[in-house]
Amino acid sequence: MDRDAITSAVQGQLDGVRDLAGRLTPLDRARFTRELVRAVYDAVKFDPLLGGTLFGGADRELEGLAAIGDAAESWCAFLTQEQIEGLRGTD
């Protein structure tokens, strides 16, 4: 695939993601984000060809994606707890 084809394909996917995100609740957006990051992480982890030319290869990319995944997981857990308990600090 050439650069223009990749850019076009990614742009089409992003348009779909934006449309979907606009129709989801905050908790569902958090879940979606968590799953999206997991999908990218798993693709890099289990496909050795995706290491690319990064210094450190796939391990370096996985390290960066793990931080994003951890943040997405924390946000999802927070929103899940808020939904169960309700807003904190309110009577």
C-alpha positions in Angstrom: 0.0 0.0 0.0 1.4 3.4 -0.8 1.3 6.4 1.6 -1.8 8.0 0.0 -3.7 4.7 0.1 -2.8 4.3 3.8 -3.7 7.8 4.6 -7.1 7.4 2.8 -7.9 4.2 4.6 -7.0 5.6 8.0 -9.0 8.7 7.3 -12.0 6.7 6.4 -11.7 4.7 9.6 -11.2 7.8 11.7 -14.4 9.3 10.2 -16.3 6.3 11.3 -14.8 6.4 14.8 -15.7 10.1 15.1 -19.3 9.4 14.1 -19.5 6.5 16.5 -18.0 8.5 19.4 -20.6 11.2 18.9 -23.4 8.7 19.5 -21.9 7.0 22.6 -22.3 7.8 26.3 -19.1 8.9 28.2 -18.8 5.4 29.7 -19.3 3.7 26.3 -16.6 6.0 24.8 -14.3 5.0 27.6 -14.9 1.3 26.9 -14.5 1.9 23.2 -11.2 3.7 23.7 -9.9 0.9 26.0 -10.8 -1.7 23.4 -9.3 0.3 20.6 -6.0 0.7 22.4 -6.0 -3.0 23.3 -6.6 -3.9 19.6 -3.6 -1.8 18.5 -1.4 -3.2 21.3 -2.3 -6.8 20.5 -1.6 -6.2 16.8 1.9 -4.9 17.6 2.5 -7.6 20.2 1.5 -10.6 18.1 2.7 -9.4 14.7 6.5 -9.3 14.6 6.5 -7.4 11.4 4.9 -4.3 13.0 8.0 -3.4 15.0 9.0 -1.2 12.1 12.1 1.0 12.2 11.6 2.3 15.7 14.7 2.3 17.9 13.9 -0.6 20.2 11.4 -2.0 17.7 8.0 -3.4 18.9 9.1 -3.3 22.6 9.4 0.4 22.5 6.1 0.8 20.8 4.4 -1.6 23.3 5.8 0.4 26.1 4.2 3.6 24.8 0.9 1.9 24.0 0.8 0.3 27.5 0.9 3.7 29.1 -2.1 4.8 26.9 -3.9 1.5 27.7 -3.3 2.0 31.4 -4.8 5.5 31.2 -7.8 4.3 29.2 -8.4 1.4 31.7 -8.2 3.9 34.6 -10.6 6.2 33.0 -13.0 3.4 32.2 -12.9 2.1 35.8 -13.5 5.6 37.1 -16.5 6.2 35.0 -17.9 2.7 35.8 -17.6 3.5 39.5 -19.2 6.9 39.0 -22.1 5.3 37.3 -22.5 2.8 40.1 -22.1 5.3 43.0 -23.3 8.5 41.3 -21.4 11.8 41.3 -19.2 12.1 44.4 -19.8 15.0 46.7 -23.5 15.3 45.9 -26.3 14.5 48.3 
